[in-house]
């Protein structure tokens, strides 16, 4: 019983990691563009923050 639970948890973790990797690969271009935009323009609240 414990072995099945451990195996199921490990399989769920492997699936989560694969889904995360796939999502990152599919969205890499958009993420890179967002990072470039924030680096060049800053965030929307840069002029509003007091810290």
PDBQT receptor file of N, H, CA, C and O in Angstrom, charges set to zero:
ATOM      1  N   UNK A   1       0.824  -1.191   0.000  1.00  0.00    +0.000 N 
ATOM      2  CA  UNK A   1       0.000   0.000   0.000  1.00  0.00    +0.000 C 
ATOM      3  C   UNK A   1       0.868   1.254   0.000  1.00  0.00    +0.000 C 
ATOM      4  O   UNK A   1       0.640   2.159  -0.802  1.00  0.00    +0.000 OA
ATOM      5  N   UNK A   2       1.847   1.319   0.876  1.00  0.00    +0.000 N 
ATOM      6  H   UNK A   2       2.032   0.583   1.528  1.00  0.00    +0.000 HD
ATOM      7  CA  UNK A   2       2.732   2.480   0.939  1.00  0.00    +0.000 C 
ATOM      8  C   UNK A   2       3.527   2.606  -0.353  1.00  0.00    +0.000 C 
ATOM      9  O   UNK A   2       3.747   3.713  -0.844  1.00  0.00    +0.000 OA
ATOM     10  N   UNK A   3       3.959   1.471  -0.907  1.00  0.00    +0.000 N 
ATOM     11  H   UNK A   3       3.780   0.572  -0.508  1.00  0.00    +0.000 HD
ATOM     12  CA  UNK A   3       4.712   1.508  -2.163  1.00  0.00    +0.000 C 
ATOM     13  C   UNK A   3       3.872   2.128  -3.273  1.00  0.00    +0.000 C 
ATOM     14  O   UNK A   3       4.373   2.943  -4.048  1.00  0.00    +0.000 OA
ATOM     15  N   UNK A   4       2.599   1.747  -3.357  1.00  0.00    +0.000 N 
ATOM     16  H   UNK A   4       2.192   1.085  -2.728  1.00  0.00    +0.000 HD
ATOM     17  CA  UNK A   4       1.714   2.289  -4.395  1.00  0.00    +0.000 C 
ATOM     18  C   UNK A   4       1.549   3.793  -4.255  1.00  0.00    +0.000 C 
ATOM     19  O   UNK A   4       1.552   4.517  -5.251  1.00  0.00    +0.000 OA
ATOM     20  N   UNK A   5       1.404   4.264  -3.027  1.00  0.00    +0.000 N 
ATOM     21  H   UNK A   5       1.401   3.677  -2.218  1.00  0.00    +0.000 HD
ATOM     22  CA  UNK A   5       1.258   5.693  -2.781  1.00  0.00    +0.000 C 
ATOM     23  C   UNK A   5       2.532   6.432  -3.168  1.00  0.00    +0.000 C 
ATOM     24  O   UNK A   5       2.471   7.485  -3.803  1.00  0.00    +0.000 OA
ATOM     25  N   UNK A   6       3.678   5.891  -2.793  1.00  0.00    +0.000 N 
ATOM     26  H   UNK A   6       3.728   5.036  -2.278  1.00  0.00    +0.000 HD
ATOM     27  CA  UNK A   6       4.955   6.504  -3.136  1.00  0.00    +0.000 C 
ATOM     28  C   UNK A   6       5.152   6.525  -4.647  1.00  0.00    +0.000 C 
ATOM     29  O   UNK A   6       5.584   7.537  -5.199  1.00  0.00    +0.000 OA
ATOM     30  N   UNK A   7       4.847   5.436  -5.311  1.00  0.00    +0.000 N 
ATOM     31  H   UNK A   7       4.496   4.614  -4.863  1.00  0.00    +0.000 HD
ATOM     32  CA  UNK A   7       4.982   5.366  -6.767  1.00  0.00    +0.000 C 
ATOM     33  C   UNK A   7       4.031   6.358  -7.435  1.00  0.00    +0.000 C 
ATOM     34  O   UNK A   7       4.398   7.010  -8.412  1.00  0.00    +0.000 OA
ATOM     35  N   UNK A   8       2.826   6.469  -6.914  1.00  0.00    +0.000 N 
ATOM     36  H   UNK A   8       2.528   5.939  -6.120  1.00  0.00    +0.000 HD
ATOM     37  CA  UNK A   8       1.850   7.405  -7.477  1.00  0.00    +0.000 C 
ATOM     38  C   UNK A   8       2.315   8.849  -7.295  1.00  0.00    +0.000 C 
ATOM     39  O   UNK A   8       2.174   9.668  -8.203  1.00  0.00    +0.000 OA
ATOM     40  N   UNK A   9       2.865   9.160  -6.133  1.00  0.00    +0.000 N 
ATOM     41  H   UNK A   9       2.980   8.495  -5.395  1.00  0.00    +0.000 HD
ATOM     42  CA  UNK A   9       3.373  10.507  -5.882  1.00  0.00    +0.000 C 
ATOM     43  C   UNK A   9       4.548  10.829  -6.801  1.00  0.00    +0.000 C 
ATOM     44  O   UNK A   9       4.643  11.938  -7.327  1.00  0.00    +0.000 OA
ATOM     45  N   UNK A  10       5.425   9.877  -6.990  1.00  0.00    +0.000 N 
ATOM     46  H   UNK A  10       5.348   8.976  -6.563  1.00  0.00    +0.000 HD
ATOM     47  CA  UNK A  10       6.572  10.074  -7.875  1.00  0.00    +0.000 C 
ATOM     48  C   UNK A  10       6.104  10.281  -9.311  1.00  0.00    +0.000 C 
ATOM     49  O   UNK A  10       6.609  11.162 -10.005  1.00  0.00    +0.000 OA
ATOM     50  N   UNK A  11       5.154   9.486  -9.756  1.00  0.00    +0.000 N 
ATOM     51  H   UNK A  11       4.743   8.770  -9.192  1.00  0.00    +0.000 HD
ATOM     52  CA  UNK A  11       4.614   9.628 -11.106  1.00  0.00    +0.000 C 
ATOM     53  C   UNK A  11       3.951  10.996 -11.282  1.00  0.00    +0.000 C 
ATOM     54  O   UNK A  11       4.116  11.636 -12.321  1.00  0.00    +0.000 OA
ATOM     55  N   UNK A  12       3.213  11.439 -10.285  1.00  0.00    +0.000 N 
ATOM     56  H   UNK A  12       3.079  10.919  -9.441  1.00  0.00    +0.000 HD
ATOM     57  CA  UNK A  12       2.568  12.755 -10.347  1.00  0.00    +0.000 C 
ATOM     58  C   UNK A  12       3.617  13.857 -10.455  1.00  0.00    +0.000 C 
ATOM     59  O   UNK A  12       3.425  14.817 -11.201  1.00  0.00    +0.000 OA
ATOM     60  N   UNK A  13       4.706  13.735  -9.734  1.00  0.00    +0.000 N 
ATOM     61  H   UNK A  13       4.862  12.955  -9.128  1.00  0.00    +0.000 HD
ATOM     62  CA  UNK A  13       5.794  14.716  -9.798  1.00  0.00    +0.000 C 
ATOM     63  C   UNK A  13       6.447  14.718 -11.177  1.00  0.00    +0.000 C 
ATOM     64  O   UNK A  13       6.740  15.783 -11.720  1.00  0.00    +0.000 OA
ATOM     65  N   UNK A  14       6.674  13.556 -11.739  1.00  0.00    +0.000 N 
ATOM     66  H   UNK A  14       6.436  12.691 -11.297  1.00  0.00    +0.000 HD
ATOM     67  CA  UNK A  14       7.262  13.453 -13.082  1.00  0.00    +0.000 C 
ATOM     68  C   UNK A  14       6.341  14.115 -14.107  1.00  0.00    +0.000 C 
ATOM     69  O   UNK A  14       6.807  14.821 -15.002  1.00  0.00    +0.000 OA
ATOM     70  N   UNK A  15       5.047  13.889 -13.976  1.00  0.00    +0.000 N 
ATOM     71  H   UNK A  15       4.669  13.315 -13.249  1.00  0.00    +0.000 HD
ATOM     72  CA  UNK A  15       4.078  14.490 -14.900  1.00  0.00    +0.000 C 
ATOM     73  C   UNK A  15       4.071  16.006 -14.750  1.00  0.00    +0.000 C 
ATOM     74  O   UNK A  15       4.054  16.723 -15.751  1.00  0.00    +0.000 OA
ATOM     75  N   UNK A  16       4.085  16.509 -13.509  1.00  0.00    +0.000 N 
ATOM     76  H   UNK A  16       4.099  15.927 -12.696  1.00  0.00    +0.000 HD
ATOM     77  CA  UNK A  16       4.123  17.957 -13.277  1.00  0.00    +0.000 C 
ATOM     78  C   UNK A  16       5.362  18.583 -13.900  1.00  0.00    +0.000 C 
ATOM     79  O   UNK A  16       5.277  19.639 -14.527  1.00  0.00    +0.000 OA
ATOM     80  N   UNK A  17       6.505  17.941 -13.731  1.00  0.00    +0.000 N 
ATOM     81  H   UNK A  17       6.574  17.083 -13.222  1.00  0.00    +0.000 HD
ATOM     82  CA  UNK A  17       7.745  18.461 -14.302  1.00  0.00    +0.000 C 
ATOM     83  C   UNK A  17       7.690  18.470 -15.827  1.00  0.00    +0.000 C 
ATOM     84  O   UNK A  17       8.159  19.417 -16.457  1.00  0.00    +0.000 OA
ATOM     85  N   UNK A  18       7.128  17.435 -16.417  1.00  0.00    +0.000 N 
ATOM     86  H   UNK A  18       6.747  16.665 -15.905  1.00  0.00    +0.000 HD
ATOM     87  CA  UNK A  18       7.006  17.373 -17.878  1.00  0.00    +0.000 C 
ATOM     88  C   UNK A  18       6.057  18.458 -18.383  1.00  0.00    +0.000 C 
ATOM     89  O   UNK A  18       6.328  19.093 -19.402  1.00  0.00    +0.000 OA
ATOM     90  N   UNK A  19       4.957  18.670 -17.683  1.00  0.00    +0.000 N 
ATOM     91  H   UNK A  19       4.736  18.154 -16.855  1.00  0.00    +0.000 HD
ATOM     92  CA  UNK A  19       4.009  19.708 -18.079  1.00  0.00    +0.000 C 
ATOM     93  C   UNK A  19       4.636  21.092 -17.955  1.00  0.00    +0.000 C 
ATOM     94  O   UNK A  19       4.428  21.952 -18.810  1.00  0.00    +0.000 OA
ATOM     95  N   UNK A  20       5.405  21.305 -16.888  1.00  0.00    +0.000 N 
ATOM     96  H   UNK A  20       5.575  20.606 -16.193  1.00  0.00    +0.000 HD
ATOM     97  CA  UNK A  20       6.083  22.591 -16.693  1.00  0.00    +0.000 C 
ATOM     98  C   UNK A  20       7.088  22.832 -17.807  1.00  0.00    +0.000 C 
ATOM     99  O   UNK A  20       7.150  23.929 -18.363  1.00  0.00    +0.000 OA
ATOM    100  N   UNK A  21       7.868  21.824 -18.134  1.00  0.00    +0.000 N 
ATOM    101  H   UNK A  21       7.818  20.933 -17.682  1.00  0.00    +0.000 HD
ATOM    102  CA  UNK A  21       8.854  21.950 -19.208  1.00  0.00    +0.000 C 
ATOM    103  C   UNK A  21       8.179  22.247 -20.539  1.00  0.00    +0.000 C 
ATOM    104  O   UNK A  21       8.657  23.079 -21.309  1.00  0.00    +0.000 OA
ATOM    105  N   UNK A  22       7.083  21.576 -20.806  1.00  0.00    +0.000 N 
ATOM    106  H   UNK A  22       6.695  20.900 -20.180  1.00  0.00    +0.000 HD
ATOM    107  CA  UNK A  22       6.353  21.801 -22.053  1.00  0.00    +0.000 C 
ATOM    108  C   UNK A  22       5.798  23.222 -22.093  1.00  0.00    +0.000 C 
ATOM    109  O   UNK A  22       5.893  23.894 -23.120  1.00  0.00    +0.000 OA
ATOM    110  N   UNK A  23       5.217  23.686 -20.981  1.00  0.00    +0.000 N 
ATOM    111  H   UNK A  23       5.140  23.140 -20.146  1.00  0.00    +0.000 HD
ATOM    112  CA  UNK A  23       4.665  25.034 -20.928  1.00  0.00    +0.000 C 
ATOM    113  C   UNK A  23       5.759  26.071 -21.157  1.00  0.00    +0.000 C 
ATOM    114  O   UNK A  23       5.568  27.023 -21.915  1.00  0.00    +0.000 OA
ATOM    115  N   UNK A  24       6.909  25.887 -20.500  1.00  0.00    +0.000 N 
ATOM    116  H   UNK A  24       7.064  25.115 -19.885  1.00  0.00    +0.000 HD
ATOM    117  CA  UNK A  24       8.014  26.828 -20.679  1.00  0.00    +0.000 C 
ATOM    118  C   UNK A  24       8.495  26.854 -22.120  1.00  0.00    +0.000 C 
ATOM    119  O   UNK A  24       8.778  27.925 -22.657  1.00  0.00    +0.000 OA
ATOM    120  N   UNK A  25       8.593  25.701 -22.751  1.00  0.00    +0.000 N 
ATOM    121  H   UNK A  25       8.363  24.831 -22.315  1.00  0.00    +0.000 HD
ATOM    122  CA  UNK A  25       9.032  25.636 -24.145  1.00  0.00    +0.000 C 
ATOM    123  C   UNK A  25       8.032  26.339 -25.058  1.00  0.00    +0.000 C 
ATOM    124  O   UNK A  25       8.427  27.050 -25.982  1.00  0.00    +0.000 OA
ATOM    125  N   UNK A  26       6.747  26.145 -24.805  1.00  0.00    +0.000 N 
ATOM    126  H   UNK A  26       6.426  25.567 -24.055  1.00  0.00    +0.000 HD
ATOM    127  CA  UNK A  26       5.712  26.755 -25.633  1.00  0.00    +0.000 C 
ATOM    128  C   UNK A  26       5.633  28.270 -25.445  1.00  0.00    +0.000 C 
ATOM    129  O   UNK A  26       5.209  28.985 -26.353  1.00  0.00    +0.000 OA
ATOM    130  N   UNK A  27       6.033  28.756 -24.283  1.00  0.00    +0.000 N 
ATOM    131  H   UNK A  27       6.377  28.175 -23.545  1.00  0.00    +0.000 HD
ATOM    132  CA  UNK A  27       5.874  30.171 -23.967  1.00  0.00    +0.000 C 
ATOM    133  C   UNK A  27       7.190  30.930 -23.853  1.00  0.00    +0.000 C 
ATOM    134  O   UNK A  27       7.194  32.089 -23.439  1.00  0.00    +0.000 OA
ATOM    135  N   UNK A  28       8.294  30.307 -24.208  1.00  0.00    +0.000 N 
ATOM    136  H   UNK A  28       8.291  29.366 -24.544  1.00  0.00    +0.000 HD
ATOM    137  CA  UNK A  28       9.617  30.920 -24.071  1.00  0.00    +0.000 C 
ATOM    138  C   UNK A  28       9.696  32.266 -24.785  1.00  0.00    +0.000 C 
ATOM    139  O   UNK A  28      10.210  33.233 -24.223  1.00  0.00    +0.000 OA
ATOM    140  N   UNK A  29       9.197  32.338 -26.006  1.00  0.00    +0.000 N 
ATOM    141  H   UNK A  29       8.780  31.552 -26.463  1.00  0.00    +0.000 HD
ATOM    142  CA  UNK A  29       9.260  33.571 -26.794  1.00  0.00    +0.000 C 
ATOM    143  C   UNK A  29       8.528  34.710 -26.072  1.00  0.00    +0.000 C 
ATOM    144  O   UNK A  29       9.066  35.809 -25.941  1.00  0.00    +0.000 OA
ATOM    145  N   UNK A  30       7.328  34.449 -25.615  1.00  0.00    +0.000 N 
ATOM    146  H   UNK A  30       6.892  33.556 -25.722  1.00  0.00    +0.000 HD
ATOM    147  CA  UNK A  30       6.535  35.468 -24.927  1.00  0.00    +0.000 C 
ATOM    148  C   UNK A  30       7.196  35.884 -23.619  1.00  0.00    +0.000 C 
ATOM    149  O   UNK A  30       7.205  37.068 -23.283  1.00  0.00    +0.000 OA
ATOM    150  N   UNK A  31       7.741  34.941 -22.886  1.00  0.00    +0.000 N 
ATOM    151  H   UNK A  31       7.734  33.979 -23.159  1.00  0.00    +0.000 HD
ATOM    152  CA  UNK A  31       8.418  35.264 -21.631  1.00  0.00    +0.000 C 
ATOM    153  C   UNK A  31       9.644  36.135 -21.874  1.00  0.00    +0.000 C 
ATOM    154  O   UNK A  31       9.873  37.102 -21.148  1.00  0.00    +0.000 OA
ATOM    155  N   UNK A  32      10.429  35.799 -22.889  1.00  0.00    +0.000 N 
ATOM    156  H   UNK A  32      10.242  35.013 -23.479  1.00  0.00    +0.000 HD
ATOM    157  CA  UNK A  32      11.614  36.596 -23.215  1.00  0.00    +0.000 C 
ATOM    158  C   UNK A  32      11.220  38.017 -23.609  1.00  0.00    +0.000 C 
ATOM    159  O   UNK A  32      11.873  38.977 -23.200  1.00  0.00    +0.000 OA
ATOM    160  N   UNK A  33      10.161  38.156 -24.399  1.00  0.00    +0.000 N 
ATOM    161  H   UNK A  33       9.631  37.376 -24.732  1.00  0.00    +0.000 HD
ATOM    162  CA  UNK A  33       9.686  39.485 -24.807  1.00  0.00    +0.000 C 
ATOM    163  C   UNK A  33       9.217  40.285 -23.596  1.00  0.00    +0.000 C 
ATOM    164  O   UNK A  33       9.505  41.478 -23.493  1.00  0.00    +0.000 OA
ATOM    165  N   UNK A  34       8.502  39.646 -22.689  1.00  0.00    +0.000 N 
ATOM    166  H   UNK A  34       8.268  38.678 -22.774  1.00  0.00    +0.000 HD
ATOM    167  CA  UNK A  34       8.040  40.313 -21.472  1.00  0.00    +0.000 C 
ATOM    168  C   UNK A  34       9.226  40.807 -20.643  1.00  0.00    +0.000 C 
ATOM    169  O   UNK A  34       9.216  41.937 -20.154  1.00  0.00    +0.000 OA
ATOM    170  N   UNK A  35      10.231  39.976 -20.487  1.00  0.00    +0.000 N 
ATOM    171  H   UNK A  35      10.239  39.058 -20.884  1.00  0.00    +0.000 HD
ATOM    172  CA  UNK A  35      11.419  40.357 -19.718  1.00  0.00    +0.000 C 
ATOM    173  C   UNK A  35      12.112  41.551 -20.372  1.00  0.00    +0.000 C 
ATOM    174  O   UNK A  35      12.510  42.487 -19.679  1.00  0.00    +0.000 OA
ATOM    175  N   UNK A  36      12.260  41.529 -21.702  1.00  0.00    +0.000 N 
ATOM    176  H   UNK A  36      11.937  40.769 -22.265  1.00  0.00    +0.000 HD
ATOM    177  CA  UNK A  36      12.879  42.658 -22.411  1.00  0.00    +0.000 C 
ATOM    178  C   UNK A  36      12.067  43.942 -22.217  1.00  0.00    +0.000 C 
ATOM    179  O   UNK A  36      12.635  45.017 -22.022  1.00  0.00    +0.000 OA
ATOM    180  N   UNK A  37      10.746  43.824 -22.273  1.00  0.00    +0.000 N 
ATOM    181  H   UNK A  37      10.285  42.951 -22.432  1.00  0.00    +0.000 HD
ATOM    182  CA  UNK A  37       9.887  45.005 -22.106  1.00  0.00    +0.000 C 
ATOM    183  C   UNK A  37      10.006  45.577 -20.699  1.00  0.00    +0.000 C 
ATOM    184  O   UNK A  37      10.095  46.794 -20.536  1.00  0.00    +0.000 OA
ATOM    185  N   UNK A  38      10.010  44.732 -19.695  1.00  0.00    +0.000 N 
ATOM    186  H   UNK A  38       9.937  43.743 -19.827  1.00  0.00    +0.000 HD
ATOM    187  CA  UNK A  38      10.140  45.200 -18.314  1.00  0.00    +0.000 C 
ATOM    188  C   UNK A  38      11.511  45.838 -18.095  1.00  0.00    +0.000 C 
ATOM    189  O   UNK A  38      11.612  46.860 -17.417  1.00  0.00    +0.000 OA
ATOM    190  N   UNK A  39      12.553  45.256 -18.653  1.00  0.00    +0.000 N 
ATOM    191  H   UNK A  39      12.471  44.425 -19.204  1.00  0.00    +0.000 HD
ATOM    192  CA  UNK A  39      13.893  45.815 -18.501  1.00  0.00    +0.000 C 
ATOM    193  C   UNK A  39      14.004  47.182 -19.169  1.00  0.00    +0.000 C 
ATOM    194  O   UNK A  39      14.702  48.057 -18.658  1.00  0.00    +0.000 OA
ATOM    195  N   UNK A  40      13.340  47.381 -20.285  1.00  0.00    +0.000 N 
ATOM    196  H   UNK A  40      12.772  46.670 -20.700  1.00  0.00    +0.000 HD
ATOM    197  CA  UNK A  40      13.456  48.657 -20.996  1.00  0.00    +0.000 C 
ATOM    198  C   UNK A  40      12.469  49.712 -20.494  1.00  0.00    +0.000 C 
ATOM    199  O   UNK A  40      12.817  50.892 -20.431  1.00  0.00    +0.000 OA
ATOM    200  N   UNK A  41      11.252  49.314 -20.137  1.00  0.00    +0.000 N 
ATOM    201  H   UNK A  41      10.970  48.356 -20.188  1.00  0.00    +0.000 HD
ATOM    202  CA  UNK A  41      10.218  50.274 -19.733  1.00  0.00    +0.000 C 
ATOM    203  C   UNK A  41       9.956  50.302 -18.238  1.00  0.00    +0.000 C 
ATOM    204  O   UNK A  41       9.415  51.280 -17.723  1.00  0.00    +0.000 OA
ATOM    205  N   UNK A  42      10.328  49.253 -17.543  1.00  0.00    +0.000 N 
ATOM    206  H   UNK A  42      10.767  48.458 -17.962  1.00  0.00    +0.000 HD
ATOM    207  CA  UNK A  42       9.992  49.133 -16.130  1.00  0.00    +0.000 C 
ATOM    208  C   UNK A  42       8.591  48.572 -15.958  1.00  0.00    +0.000 C 
ATOM    209  O   UNK A  42       7.912  48.254 -16.934  1.00  0.00    +0.000 OA
ATOM    210  N   UNK A  43       8.171  48.455 -14.719  1.00  0.00    +0.000 N 
ATOM    211  H   UNK A  43       8.723  48.714 -13.926  1.00  0.00    +0.000 HD
ATOM    212  CA  UNK A  43       6.835  47.930 -14.439  1.00  0.00    +0.000 C 
ATOM    213  C   UNK A  43       5.829  49.070 -14.378  1.00  0.00    +0.000 C 
ATOM    214  O   UNK A  43       6.211  50.237 -14.282  1.00  0.00    +0.000 OA
ATOM    215  N   UNK A  44       4.552  48.734 -14.434  1.00  0.00    +0.000 N 
ATOM    216  H   UNK A  44       4.242  47.787 -14.512  1.00  0.00    +0.000 HD
ATOM    217  CA  UNK A  44       3.504  49.755 -14.437  1.00  0.00    +0.000 C 
ATOM    218  C   UNK A  44       3.511  50.588 -13.160  1.00  0.00    +0.000 C 
ATOM    219  O   UNK A  44       3.057  51.732 -13.172  1.00  0.00    +0.000 OA
ATOM    220  N   UNK A  45       4.012  50.040 -12.071  1.00  0.00    +0.000 N 
ATOM    221  H   UNK A  45       4.380  49.110 -12.062  1.00  0.00    +0.000 HD
ATOM    222  CA  UNK A  45       3.933  50.740 -10.789  1.00  0.00    +0.000 C 
ATOM    223  C   UNK A  45       5.245  51.404 -10.381  1.00  0.00    +0.000 C 
ATOM    224  O   UNK A  45       5.372  51.855  -9.243  1.00  0.00    +0.000 OA
ATOM    225  N   UNK A  46       6.210  51.473 -11.271  1.00  0.00    +0.000 N 
ATOM    226  H   UNK A  46       6.107  51.106 -12.195  1.00  0.00    +0.000 HD
ATOM    227  CA  UNK A  46       7.496  52.070 -10.895  1.00  0.00    +0.000 C 
ATOM    228  C   UNK A  46       7.337  53.495 -10.371  1.00  0.00    +0.000 C 
ATOM    229  O   UNK A  46       8.053  53.881  -9.447  1.00  0.00    +0.000 OA
ATOM    230  N   UNK A  47       6.437  54.276 -10.920  1.00  0.00    +0.000 N 
ATOM    231  H   UNK A  47       5.855  53.962 -11.671  1.00  0.00    +0.000 HD
ATOM    232  CA  UNK A  47       6.239  55.650 -10.473  1.00  0.00    +0.000 C 
ATOM    233  C   UNK A  47       5.315  55.773  -9.278  1.00  0.00    +0.000 C 
ATOM    234  O   UNK A  47       5.175  56.863  -8.722  1.00  0.00    +0.000 OA
ATOM    235  N   UNK A  48       4.690  54.699  -8.874  1.00  0.00    +0.000 N 
ATOM    236  H   UNK A  48       4.804  53.814  -9.325  1.00  0.00    +0.000 HD
ATOM    237  CA  UNK A  48       3.716  54.733  -7.784  1.00  0.00    +0.000 C 
ATOM    238  C   UNK A  48       4.266  54.211  -6.462  1.00  0.00    +0.000 C 
ATOM    239  O   UNK A  48       3.773  54.572  -5.393  1.00  0.00    +0.000 OA
ATOM    240  N   UNK A  49       5.274  53.372  -6.535  1.00  0.00    +0.000 N 
ATOM    241  H   UNK A  49       5.675  53.079  -7.403  1.00  0.00    +0.000 HD
ATOM    242  CA  UNK A  49       5.801  52.747  -5.312  1.00  0.00    +0.000 C 
ATOM    243  C   UNK A  49       6.568  53.757  -4.469  1.00  0.00    +0.000 C 
ATOM    244  O   UNK A  49       7.182  54.684  -4.995  1.00  0.00    +0.000 OA
ATOM    245  N   UNK A  50       6.526  53.568  -3.177  1.00  0.00    +0.000 N 
ATOM    246  H   UNK A  50       6.027  52.814  -2.749  1.00  0.00    +0.000 HD
ATOM    247  CA  UNK A  50       7.261  54.436  -2.260  1.00  0.00    +0.000 C 
ATOM    248  C   UNK A  50       8.347  53.665  -1.506  1.00  0.00    +0.000 C 
ATOM    249  O   UNK A  50       8.836  54.133  -0.477  1.00  0.00    +0.000 OA
ATOM    250  N   UNK A  51       8.728  52.485  -2.013  1.00  0.00    +0.000 N 
ATOM    251  H   UNK A  51       8.331  52.105  -2.849  1.00  0.00    +0.000 HD
ATOM    252  CA  UNK A  51       9.781  51.702  -1.353  1.00  0.00    +0.000 C 
ATOM    253  C   UNK A  51      10.890  51.409  -2.297  1.00  0.00    +0.000 C 
ATOM    254  O   UNK A  51      11.866  50.760  -1.920  1.00  0.00    +0.000 OA
TER     255      UNK A  51
